[in-house]
Amino acid sequence: MTSAVKIKNLHKSFGSLKVLRGIDLDVAQGEVVCILGASGSGKSTLLRCINQLSIPDEGTVYINGDPIGNLLSETGELKKANQTTLASQRSRIGYVFQQFNLWPHRTVLGNVIEALKIVKKMNNADAEKIAIDRITEVGLLDWKDEYPDTLSGGQQQRVAIARMLAMEPEVMLFDEPTSALDPERVGEVIEVMKELAEKGHTMIIATHELNFGRDTADRAIFIDEGVIVEQASAQEFFSHPKSERLQSFLKRMSM
């Protein structure tokens, strides 16, 4: 079976700083993978390289067999995709950021409708039907006419998730989606993500939420200094960490 996501020998540097150093990773259809690591370990850069917000220096990312940021020539060689093709490829990958990135002048409903009109070129009526469904899915139908600045951080992040869901992405990326939230708002976003996982979505999640990773992920990965140090089923990862680096990290995070 084709992997939903396949990453081969991914490298990324910023100046002299090597952030990713030869990442190889396969994520199966419907698998939920949590990525853990200290700040600066490369988690966010890895996600950004998957959808080419950061262009890798070396290596290739495949989404359901298609090389993202590239095209296969008739001779089987990879060549760089143009911006129009790249935009189309990116639309297959959902991305929820640490910050909510909502349009402040659009309502909850307007944020989702506008995304559909821009990305999928939908008319207003069709976009509104989908938007209502996705807003309902994240529990915000009663807030559909509110503007972002009237919402809590947890509600704003759920709007961002609804907007991503409306795109019907093949793969969902979450970059520390609860890190900007007040502690009492974390749970509502985690609950929505758990429901998505239960529905069989392919999800890659950079997070510090150990309980979420333990309870929801199929597999957990520990990145340190740009390399995958350890990976295992979530149960094995959290219950029996093998490397001293992961043991130390989990101990610090549990304090």
Buried (B, 14 or more C-beta within 10 A) or exposed (E): EEBBBBBBEBBBBEEEEBBBBBBEBEBBBEBBBBBBBBEEBBBBBBBBBBBBBBEBBEBBBBBBEBBBBBBEEEEEEEEEBEEEBBEEBBBBBBBBBBBBEBEEEBBBBBBBBBBBBEBBEBEEEEBBEBBBBBBEBBBBEEBBEBBBEEBBBBBBBBBBBBBBBBBEBBBBBBBBBBBBBEEEBBBBBBBBBBBBBEEEBBBBBBBBBBEBBBBBBBBBBBBBBBBBBBBBEBBBBBEEBEEEBBEEBBEEEEE
